[in-house]
Amino acid sequence: MINGIHHISLATTDLDRLLGFYRDLLGLSARHVSVLEENNEPFETIVGMKGAKGRAASLRAGNCQIEFFQYTYPVPKDIGKAPACDAGIRHICFDVTDIRSEYERLKAAGIEFVSEPQHLPKAKATSVYAYDPDGNIVEMQEIHEGSPIERVPLPPRT
């Protein structure tokens, strides 16, 4: 039985740079940063890479965690930006309040956006796409009163 989504994971070539974006700029709360030791057979088996090592971090984003991995072995490839139509996981969406303020704050910090926030009348929501430092698409979405989009309740803060 599936209970829900526990976390998503992003691989990066520069963990500190991605933590600077997600933790420091977006404000996600840090859970842990750890070293992935070599000769960790269960981990190597799970990821399918003998000798895998590097660093990992976990951040909390409201009701979900995001894991970040920077492998030092095997050496990762930087894939850069891909358009929203390419196959694969294409974006992470964050619910926000006051999307215009978030857009202005992040734009002032040098974050690249695809467009300005766009209001979606039928959805009663406003949305905008941006890129994280690795080229992953990050969506900011503000759900307005009367929207058919389901709001996920946040867990109690601990």
VEXTOR-926263 format. One record per residue (C-alpha): residue number from 1; chain; x, z, y. Coordinates in pm, whole numbers, plus 50000, padded with zeros to 5 digits. Last residue first. Layout:
N
seq;mol;xx;zz;yy
NUM;A;X;Z;Y
...
end
This chain:
158
seq;mol;xx;zz;yy
158;A;50840;51505;52019
157;A;50598;51263;52182
156;A;50271;51216;51992
155;A;50240;50867;51849
154;A;50116;50591;52076
153;A;49779;50433;52005
152;A;49794;50059;51945
151;A;49587;49868;52195
150;A;49394;49583;52043
149;A;49369;49267;52251
148;A;49001;49193;52329
147;A;49071;49292;52690
146;A;48801;49488;52875
145;A;49048;49672;53101
144;A;49381;49492;53129
143;A;49663;49464;52875
142;A;50004;49426;53038
141;A;50255;49232;52831
140;A;50633;49205;52857
139;A;50779;48961;52607
138;A;51142;48969;52495
137;A;51290;48645;52361
136;A;51626;48686;52191
135;A;51913;48517;52376
134;A;52179;48773;52288
133;A;52169;48943;52631
132;A;51788;48976;52613
131;A;51580;48683;52734
130;A;51252;48706;52926
129;A;50892;48606;52854
128;A;50594;48705;53074
127;A;50241;48827;53008
126;A;49925;48936;53188
125;A;49617;49034;52989
124;A;49243;48984;53003
123;A;49273;48765;52692
122;A;49032;48505;52831
121;A;49192;48526;53178
120;A;49559;48506;53072
119;A;49752;48609;53384
118;A;50109;48476;53398
117;A;50414;48683;53491
116;A;50682;48464;53654
115;A;50854;48212;53430
114;A;51110;48186;53148
113;A;51286;48500;53274
112;A;51659;48574;53298
111;A;51752;48940;53356
110;A;51984;48991;53653
109;A;51899;49353;53737
108;A;51679;49232;54025
107;A;51483;49028;53767
106;A;51439;49345;53560
105;A;51296;49546;53849
104;A;51077;49259;53976
103;A;50931;49193;53629
102;A;50874;49563;53565
101;A;50696;49597;53901
100;A;50477;49292;53829
99;A;50398;49420;53480
98;A;50237;49735;53616
97;A;50191;49915;53285
96;A;50384;49777;52993
95;A;50325;49681;52632
94;A;50649;49545;52484
93;A;50654;49227;52278
92;A;50948;49125;52060
91;A;50996;48752;52023
90;A;51068;48454;51803
89;A;51108;48582;51449
88;A;51193;48263;51266
87;A;51109;47898;51313
86;A;51160;47738;51652
85;A;50859;47708;51888
84;A;50962;47995;52123
83;A;51280;47809;52217
82;A;51617;47920;52083
81;A;51880;48106;52281
80;A;52224;48189;52145
79;A;52328;48177;51779
78;A;52638;48397;51804
77;A;52782;48398;51452
76;A;52859;48731;51286
75;A;53196;48830;51131
74;A;53141;48957;50778
73;A;53257;49215;50846
72;A;53252;49358;51199
71;A;52875;49367;51178
70;A;52681;49477;51483
69;A;52340;49601;51374
68;A;52049;49705;51594
67;A;51741;49888;51469
66;A;51418;49891;51669
65;A;51168;50171;51611
64;A;50795;50145;51666
63;A;50509;50349;51820
62;A;50665;50391;52163
61;A;50990;50194;52153
60;A;51234;50417;51966
59;A;51598;50315;51934
58;A;51819;50290;51627
57;A;52186;50200;51627
56;A;52424;50042;51378
55;A;52796;49979;51359
54;A;53018;49761;51141
53;A;53075;49706;50771
52;A;52971;49470;50493
51;A;53225;49458;50207
50;A;52991;49264;49976
49;A;52700;49114;50170
48;A;52350;49103;50018
47;A;52190;49327;50280
46;A;52042;49567;50019
45;A;52344;49539;49787
44;A;52595;49612;50063
43;A;52383;49913;50168
42;A;52373;50051;49810
41;A;52746;49982;49761
40;A;52877;50154;50073
39;A;53237;50045;50018
38;A;53296;49975;50389
37;A;53142;50222;50632
36;A;52860;50135;50867
35;A;52926;50353;51170
34;A;52635;50524;51344
33;A;52432;50528;51663
32;A;52117;50740;51657
31;A;51762;50783;51788
30;A;51808;50648;52140
29;A;51498;50630;52358
28;A;51395;50293;52498
27;A;51443;50277;52876
26;A;51433;49900;52936
25;A;51762;49899;53130
24;A;51964;50173;52957
23;A;51827;50165;52603
22;A;51727;49801;52548
21;A;51975;49626;52780
20;A;52278;49854;52768
19;A;52217;49901;52396
18;A;52244;49522;52361
17;A;52577;49516;52548
16;A;52713;49808;52345
15;A;52614;49641;52018
14;A;52800;49316;52091
13;A;52779;49038;51827
12;A;52420;49129;51755
11;A;52179;49170;51466
10;A;51822;49271;51544
9;A;51600;49488;51327
8;A;51232;49575;51331
7;A;51096;49916;51248
6;A;50827;50117;51067
5;A;50548;49860;51059
4;A;50228;49986;50900
3;A;50107;50179;50595
2;A;50141;49901;50338
1;A;50000;50000;50000
end
